[in-house]
């Protein structure tokens, strides 16, 4: 299967190795990966800040570059949630409406694509240690992704996956929310970290690097023995 790759801004700018790991995993699953170097952003940042005209302009570019004959796979539930749900608000009664509807059916977050579309759950990945999984709000609530990443992680050799208390509670990031409501955002992150520590986990894993970036800021500030990992980085271990 030939698939298109969409890389979120956070990963492109701050964690490009995660994108390369995602390619390794998709190729292991039997996919031929295509990456359009002209791609930029899905428009989520502008949309969430209330700048819908700017978001629409960026999203239109996204739709023009999308090939409706291929699935689009993205390592972020937040970007996929934007494409599936928020584009509906941007393109109602517009010439891009039908194009959006095509993308809505073709856009997938990495873990759901591997499990639900490719039907592959074991990559022979190896990572020794104890880990807990953080449900990102966008992946969980906008894309209804819950079991897929856990199914993949449970097949990683050497990895003990334990559930934390309130695993579905927000980490406090929320894009511009973390800037506009710094005190609340930090408090939410600290609470999440306390729940992670209570499990005895060495790693915290998620589908969204934005959440991991938020958590990692507290981890580094407190000099805690925890490491954040995107699920693509975990699955690529040993490939």
N, C-alpha and C positions, 0 to 999 in steps of 0.2 A: 504494500500500500504506500502511495506517495502522499506525504503530508506536508503542510506548510507550518513553519515555526513562527510564533509571535513571542518576542522577548520583551518583558516589561521594562520600564525606565529604570527601576531600582536595580534590577539584575544587570542590565546593560551597563550602567554606570558604576555600580558598586561591587557586583559579584558575577562578573562574566564567566568565571569558571563553572558556575551552576548551569549556564546555558550550554556549555560544551558537554557537561555531564548529562544533560537532558538529551542531547543528540546521541550520545553513547547508548543510553537506555532505549531510546526509540529505535535505533538501528538494531540493537539486540532483540527487540520485539519483532523485527522484520520489516521496519518501515524505511522508505527512502525519504530523507528529509530535505526539504527545500526552504531556503532562507532568503527572503527579499531584503536586500541591503538598504532599500529606500524606506523601509518601515520606520515609524517614529513612536507615536504614543496612541493609546486608545481614547484619550480625552478625559479620563476619569478625574484627574486632578482639577481641571477647569470646571467640570460638571459639578463636582462636590462642593466647589467654592462658589457656585452660583453663576459662573460665567458660561452660560449655555451657548451663546453664539460662538465663543472661542472653542468650546468643546465640540460643537457641531462641525466646525471647520476641520478640526483634527480628525474627527470621526469619519467625515466624508472622504478624507484622504485614505483612511484605513479601509473603507468599503471599496474604494476604487482599486486598491491593491490586492483585495481579497479574490481568490480564485474559487468560485462556487462549486467547482468540480472536485475540490480536495478538502479534507478535514483540516481545521486549524487548531494546533495544539499549543497551549500556553502554560508556563510554570507558575501560574498565579490565579487563584480563584477570584481575586478582586477584579482583574482585567476581564476575565470570562464573564463574571457577573455584570460588569458594565456593558459588555457587548450583548448579552442575552436580555437584559432587563432595561437598562437606562437608555439604550439606543431607541427603544420603543417610544420614549418620551421625546427624543430629539427628532425623530423622523416620521412622526405621525403626519399623514396627508402630505407627504413630500415625494419627490421623484426617487428618493433613496429607500423608500419604505420596503419595496420588494427585495432589494439587495440586502437590507437588514434582516429580513425574514429568512433569507438563505443562510446568512452568517449565523443567525440564532440557532439553526439546526446543525451547523458544522463546527462551531467553536467548542473546544473541550479543555478543561484543566488536565494536566498530565496524568494524575493518578486515576481519574475517572476514565480517561481515554484508554489507558493500559488495561484496566480491569473490565470496563463495560463494553469497549469497542474491540480491542485486540484480544481480550480474554486471556491475558498473560498476567500471572500474579507472582511468579518465582523466576528471578533473574540469576540465581546463584550468587547473589550479593553476600558479602561478608563484612560484618562490623561487630566487634566484640564489646559488650558493655550493656548498661541499663539505660533505657531511654523512655521518655514520655512524649505524647503527641499533643500539640496545641491545635484546636479547631479554629481556624480563622473565621471571623464573622461572615465574610463574603463567600468563602467556599461552603460553609455550613448553611447559611440562611438564603443566599442568593442562588447557589448551585446545588444545594442539598447533597453535598459531599460529606460523608461520615464514615462509612465502612470501607471504602476503597483504599485510602491510604493505610489504614490499619491492617487490611488484608495483605497488602504489599510488605509492610514492615514486619508482620508476623512470619514472613517467609525469609527474612534476612538471617543468615546463619550467625550464631553467636550473639544476637541481639535479644535482650529481654525487654519487652514492651510492657510498661505499667501505666495505668490510668491515674491522672492527677485529680484532685478535688476541683470541681467547677471547670472541667476542661473546655466547656463551651462558652465560658465567660470571656468577654473582650479583654485584649491585652492593653488597651488604652491608646492605640495608635490612631486609627481613623483618619489618616491623612492630615489635613489642616487642623483637625481637632486637637492633635498633639501640640500644635503651636498656639492655637487660640485658647486652649484650656490646659496649660502646662501642668498645673498642680494636680488636677484630676487625672490627667493622662499618666503622670508619674506614679501616683498612688495606685492606679489600676495595674500598672506594670509591676510594682513592688508586690502587690497582693498575688499576682500571677506567679511571680518568681518564688514566693513563699510556698505556694502550692506545689510548684515543681520540685523545690528542695525537699519537701516532705516525702516525696516518693523515693528519694535516694538516687534519682537519675543522674547520669553523667552527661546525657544529651537531651536537648529539647528539639523536636522535629516538627516541621509544619510544611504546608503547601505554599505558603506565602512569605516571601522574604521581607516584606514590609513589617509583618508581625515580628519576625526574628530580629530585625534591625532594632525594633523598639525594645524587645527583651534583652538583646545583647548590650544595649546602652546601660541598662541597670546592672547587668552581670559584670560588666567591666568597671563600672563606677564602684561597685561593692567588692570587686576583686574576688568573685565567686568561682569555684571549680566547676563551671558548667560550660558546655559548648553548644552553640546553635547550629543546626544543620537543616538545609532544605531537603525535601524528600528525594529530589533528583541526585543530590550529592550522596545520599545514603545508598540508593539503588545502584549507583555507579561504582560503589566500592567492590573491588575484585573483578571488575569487567576488563 
